Amino acid sequence: MHRRFRSIRTALALSLVAVYALSSSVVARTTAQQQADTPALVTGGGTIQLALGVASFGVNAKRPANYVPGSGDAEGRINYDRHFQLVGGRRVNVPVKYMLADVVPQGPNQTGGSATLVGDCTAPGAECPGSGTYRSVEVYVEDNSDQGAGHDVFQISFCRGSATLPSVTFPALPFGCDPFEGNTLRSGNIQIRAQ
């Protein structure tokens, strides 16, 4: 019995490592190509499967009219809702403050690429879980196909630090951010195009 318990515990630990490595590798694959000055328009919505249930999301982001090159400034909105009860809250509704993007047009719609969006949980009217614990969220999205579901990617992380422009050479989350949750879309679509 003791040997069986040890093998189950080992298998569980290896599974968790594999899940973390998979979520980290998705981010590491394309953030090095994202730039703070790419004029991009990011839109999308859908659902993702989490361990405890389904979550839905909606994103839109673009460069503001008075964009200052090198600033990474963006405007838009991030919405996220876990469709199950969770201590500390389950909803996100925040303005987008910064964006890195890589536009790679493909397919008939000429959309594709990846983007990292940073939302500000401290903005007036913003809603984030954790009753003030989290000061920002970081969202990573990929537009890999015109179909979206089963191809495109949505991941979100909750961060204790203030909203800041992510480093274009940093392939993982900043210090103080929870591991990403989410991955390939269950339903919906993400589109990334030149602005």
Secondary structure, DSSP 8 states (H G I E B T S, - for coil): -HHHHHHHHHHHHHHHHHHHHHHHHHHHHHGGG-BTT--EEEEEEEEEEETTEEEEEEEEEE--TT--TTS-B-EEEEEEEESS--TT--EEEEEEEEEEEEEEEETTTTEEEEEEEEEETTSTT-B-STTTT--EEEEEEEE--SS-TTT-EEEEEEESS------TT--S--TTB---B--B-SEEEEEEEE-
